[in-house]
Amino acid sequence: MKLSIFFVVFMALAGLTSGCAGGPQYNKGINPQGEKLYLGSTNIEESESFKNYLRSPQGEADKQRYLFERLKNAKEFEFFHDGSWYNALESYRGGMWLMRNRYKKGFPTRDFIKQYVERSDAGNLHLVKYPDGSLQIGSYILYNELDLLESTAKKS
């Protein structure tokens, strides 16, 4: 009996995180009006994270550092990884662990997101839960953030 309950719970969680046909469909970084979503304000020019980025060599590692700092400051959000929800600080620490352990110098940030952030090693999507309860695929949010960083830095 216990085994069958465990199996039902396991299959429900697998279906929740699989993103496969027939499974739940998650939002891809846009709201119902088709506008891009971010981890915070799009007025990033005065943020410490952006100022740090401008003072850096502005390489790929600096872009990733900026993205994970944005994650750390997204305190009203929750982040899903392999069956568990994490707060902003825990997610920031996980992102920095990824950089320390997986990043190779010069590896493009978009490729890094695709390879290491889109899905976990177990193949599960990373998700972002917004304060309104909506779920977004995390990699799309980071692509939006990266676009914002690059376009704002170009203007500065």
C-alpha positions in Angstrom: 0.0 0.0 0.0 2.8 2.5 1.0 4.6 1.7 -2.2 1.6 2.4 -4.4 1.0 5.7 -2.7 4.6 6.6 -3.2 4.4 5.6 -6.9 1.3 7.8 -7.4 3.0 10.8 -5.8 6.2 10.2 -7.8 4.3 10.0 -11.1 2.3 13.1 -10.2 5.6 15.0 -9.6 7.2 13.6 -12.7 4.2 14.8 -14.8 4.4 18.2 -13.1 8.0 18.7 -14.0 8.3 16.9 -17.3 7.0 19.4 -19.7 6.3 16.6 -22.1 3.2 16.3 -24.3 0.1 15.8 -22.2 1.9 17.4 -19.2 1.4 20.9 -18.0 2.3 23.8 -20.3 4.3 26.5 -18.6 4.6 30.2 -19.7 7.6 31.1 -21.7 8.6 34.4 -20.2 5.6 36.5 -21.3 2.4 37.6 -19.7 -1.1 37.0 -21.2 -0.7 40.4 -23.0 2.5 39.1 -24.7 4.9 41.4 -22.7 8.2 40.0 -21.6 8.5 39.3 -17.9 11.5 40.0 -15.6 12.8 39.3 -12.1 12.3 42.9 -11.1 12.1 46.5 -12.4 13.3 47.1 -16.0 14.8 50.4 -14.9 18.1 48.7 -14.1 20.5 51.7 -14.7 20.6 52.7 -11.0 20.8 49.1 -9.6 24.0 48.0 -7.9 24.0 44.9 -10.1 24.0 46.9 -13.3 26.7 49.3 -12.0 28.8 46.4 -11.1 28.4 45.0 -14.6 29.4 48.3 -16.2 32.6 48.4 -14.0 33.4 44.8 -15.1 35.1 43.8 -18.4 31.5 42.9 -19.5 32.4 39.4 -20.5 30.2 36.3 -20.5 31.0 35.5 -16.8 30.1 39.1 -15.9 26.7 38.7 -17.6 26.1 35.5 -15.7 27.1 37.2 -12.4 24.7 40.0 -13.1 21.8 37.5 -13.9 22.4 35.6 -10.6 22.5 38.9 -8.7 19.1 39.7 -10.2 17.9 36.3 -9.0 19.2 37.1 -5.5 17.2 40.4 -5.4 13.9 38.7 -6.6 12.8 38.1 -3.0 9.1 37.8 -3.8 9.7 34.9 -6.3 10.1 31.2 -5.8 12.3 28.9 -7.9 11.7 25.3 -8.7 14.5 22.7 -9.2 14.1 19.0 -9.2 11.0 18.7 -7.0 11.7 21.5 -4.6 11.0 25.2 -4.3 13.7 27.6 -3.3 13.8 31.2 -2.3 15.9 33.9 -4.1 19.0 33.6 -2.0 19.1 29.8 -2.3 18.6 30.1 -6.1 21.4 32.7 -6.3 23.7 30.3 -4.4 22.8 27.5 -6.8 23.5 29.7 -9.8 26.9 30.7 -8.4 27.6 27.0 -7.8 26.8 26.4 -11.5 29.2 29.1 -12.5 32.0 27.9 -10.3 31.6 24.2 -11.3 30.3 24.3 -14.9 31.3 27.6 -16.6 34.3 27.6 -19.0 35.9 30.9 -19.9 34.3 32.5 -22.9 31.3 30.2 -23.0 28.4 32.3 -24.3 25.8 33.1 -21.6 22.9 32.1 -23.8 24.5 28.7 -24.4 25.2 28.4 -20.7 21.5 29.1 -19.9 20.4 26.5 -22.5 22.8 23.8 -21.3 22.7 24.3 -17.5 19.7 26.4 -16.6 16.9 25.4 -18.9 16.7 21.9 -17.5 18.3 20.2 -14.5 20.7 17.2 -15.0 17.6 15.0 -14.4 15.9 16.7 -17.4 13.3 18.7 -15.4 12.5 22.3 -16.3 13.5 25.0 -13.9 10.5 27.2 -13.1 9.9 30.6 -11.6 6.8 31.2 -9.6 5.6 34.8 -9.7 3.9 36.5 -6.8 0.5 36.1 -8.6 1.1 32.3 -8.7 1.9 32.0 -12.4 4.6 29.7 -13.4 7.3 30.6 -16.0 10.1 28.5 -17.5 13.1 29.9 -15.8 15.4 30.0 -18.8 13.0 32.3 -20.7 13.0 34.7 -17.8 16.8 34.7 -17.9 16.9 35.3 -21.6 14.6 38.3 -21.1 16.9 39.5 -18.3 20.0 39.1 -20.6 18.3 41.0 -23.4 17.5 43.8 -21.0 21.1 43.9 -19.7 22.6 43.9 -23.2 20.2 46.6 -24.6 20.6 48.8 -21.5 24.4 48.5 -21.5 24.5 49.4 -25.1 22.7 52.7 -24.3 25.1 53.5 -21.4 
